[in-house]
Amino acid sequence: MTGTVFFTEELSNSKVAAICPSAAVARLQATRVRDALHLSERQVQVITPGEARPGRKLEPESHGIFRTMLWSHAKLGVLGVLAGGLLFVLLWSQEVAMIVQSPWLALIALAFFGGMAGLMAGGLVTLRPDHDPYVLKVLGALHEGDSAVVVHALSAEQKRRAQAILEQAGSETTATL
């Protein structure tokens, strides 16, 4: 899963964060993960309480999020229209009376509602509900005075290994799906 995924335009869709009691422990953990997985400083960052913009380290790809919004809506909207057209063909082949009697109206209606469903799915991808627990846990820990190590993994395997390293050191971790 290196690079972007079909519906998103972010390079790092997988993120792991570890809550640490101090900035020194967080820096040590970050170094351990970087060395073990050969990651750059940009991929493994430390967030300490009082940082002006912790969100930039938690979700650094704001341009990627905007592109995700555009592309997920476009791709899933088109897939929805195609699914509506496929449903029309299926119902037409079954000779459903409502479809056979008004084929153009039925095709337009099914394509429209399929497209709307696709656009709504694109909105869900853009909201990224799997990131909420990750972001909220880290921000809550920062508010309580703890620090955090954030790993922006480029693959599911990299995420799994980073999480294992952080948990072995006794850190409480949270991750995106």
C-alpha positions as a printed Julia matrix, in Angstrom:
177×3 Matrix{Float64}:
   0.0    0.0     0.0
   2.76   2.4    -0.84
   1.5    5.65   -2.26
  -2.13   6.6    -2.59
  -5.11   4.3    -2.28
  -7.95   4.3    -4.87
 -10.26   6.61   -2.9
  -7.71   8.78   -1.12
  -4.92  10.98   -2.34
  -2.81  10.92    0.83
   0.55   9.19    0.9
   0.13   7.97    4.47
  -3.29   6.48    5.12
  -2.07   4.5     8.16
  -1.08   6.32   11.31
  -0.02   5.15   14.78
   0.4    7.27   17.88
   1.89   6.34   21.24
   1.16   8.29   24.41
   4.31   8.9    26.52
   4.57  10.42   30.0
   7.28  12.92   28.99
   8.93  14.5    25.98
  12.19  12.66   26.74
  10.46   9.27   26.65
   8.67  10.27   23.45
  11.94  11.26   21.78
  13.52   7.95   22.83
  10.54   6.01   21.45
  10.66   7.98   18.18
  14.35   7.18   17.76
  13.71   3.48   18.41
  10.98   3.35   15.74
  13.04   5.33   13.21
  16.08   3.11   13.68
  14.16  -0.19   13.67
  12.08   0.6    10.58
  14.52   2.94    8.79
  11.97   5.78    8.68
  12.63   9.48    8.16
  12.11  12.17   10.79
   9.15  13.37    8.75
   7.44   9.98    9.19
   8.08   9.72   12.94
   7.44  12.88   14.91
   7.16  13.87   18.56
   4.35  16.1    19.78
   4.7   17.8    23.15
   2.15  19.69   25.25
   1.9   23.36   24.39
   2.83  22.97   20.71
   1.16  25.69   18.67
  -0.29  23.4    15.98
  -0.25  19.71   16.94
  -2.76  18.96   14.19
  -0.09  19.56   11.56
   1.95  16.68   12.93
  -1.12  14.47   13.41
  -2.54  15.09    9.92
   0.23  16.76    7.87
  -1.26  16.23    4.42
  -3.82  19.04    4.19
  -3.33  19.21    0.4
  -3.86  15.44    0.28
  -7.1   15.77    2.22
  -8.42  18.31   -0.27
  -7.48  16.05   -3.19
  -9.1   13.14   -1.33
 -12.31  15.16   -1.11
 -12.32  15.86   -4.84
 -11.27  12.43   -6.06
 -13.34  10.33   -3.65
 -16.48  12.22   -4.65
 -15.65  11.98   -8.36
 -14.7    8.29   -8.34
 -17.47   7.11   -6.04
 -20.07   9.32   -7.76
 -19.22   7.75  -11.13
 -19.25   4.26   -9.58
 -22.68   5.03   -8.12
 -24.05   6.09  -11.53
 -22.64   2.89  -13.05
 -24.18   0.81  -10.25
 -27.54   2.49  -10.94
 -27.15   1.63  -14.63
 -26.26  -1.95  -13.77
 -29.33  -2.19  -11.54
 -31.43  -0.89  -14.43
 -30.06  -3.61  -16.74
 -30.74  -6.26  -14.1
 -34.33  -5.08  -13.55
 -34.88  -4.73  -17.32
 -33.73  -8.31  -17.88
 -36.14  -9.46  -15.19
 -38.89  -7.6   -17.05
 -40.02  -5.63  -14.01
 -43.18  -3.83  -15.14
 -42.24  -0.4   -13.81
 -38.86  -0.53  -15.63
 -40.2   -1.9   -18.91
 -43.08   0.6   -19.09
 -40.87   3.69  -18.54
 -37.32   2.67  -19.37
 -35.8    6.15  -19.79
 -37.36   7.52  -16.64
 -36.3    4.41  -14.71
 -32.73   4.61  -16.04
 -32.45   8.29  -15.13
 -33.89   7.71  -11.66
 -31.65   4.71  -10.88
 -28.54   6.44  -12.22
 -29.39   9.6   -10.23
 -29.94   7.79   -6.94
 -26.88   5.59   -7.54
 -24.82   8.73   -8.13
 -26.18  10.33   -4.96
 -25.28   7.21   -2.95
 -21.78   7.33   -4.45
 -21.39  11.0    -3.54
 -22.49  10.28    0.02
 -19.92   7.47    0.22
 -17.32   9.97   -1.06
 -18.28  12.27    1.8
 -17.76   9.46    4.28
 -14.29   8.76    2.86
 -13.47  12.48    3.12
 -14.59  12.65    6.76
 -12.27   9.74    7.58
 -14.14   8.53   10.67
 -11.33   6.07   11.43
  -9.02   9.03   12.22
 -11.23  10.49   14.98
 -10.19   8.14   17.83
  -6.52   8.6    16.87
  -6.71  12.41   16.81
  -8.91  12.74   19.91
  -6.75  10.42   22.01
  -3.55  12.3    21.18
  -5.11  15.74   21.72
  -6.56  14.56   25.04
  -3.16  13.26   26.16
  -1.49  16.54   25.2
  -4.1   18.41   27.19
  -3.25  16.26   30.24
   0.47  17.05   29.88
   1.63  13.87   28.16
   3.64  13.75   24.93
   3.08  11.6    21.87
   5.01   9.85   19.13
   3.24   9.87   15.78
   4.18   7.43   13.0
   2.93   8.06    9.45
   3.26   4.6     7.94
   3.3    4.02    4.19
   1.95   0.47    4.44
  -0.17  -1.67    6.73
   2.91  -3.77    7.53
   4.91  -0.69    8.49
   2.04   0.45   10.73
   1.79  -2.96   12.39
   5.53  -3.1    13.08
   5.66   0.46   14.43
   2.71  -0.24   16.74
   4.39  -3.43   18.01
   7.64  -1.57   18.77
   5.8    1.15   20.66
   3.68  -1.33   22.63
   6.74  -3.42   23.57
   8.16  -0.31   25.23
   5.01  -0.06   27.34
   3.36   2.85   25.54
  -0.39   3.08   25.09
  -1.05   3.25   21.35
  -3.87   4.25   19.06
  -4.07   3.9    15.3
  -6.19   4.59   12.26
  -7.8    1.62   10.55
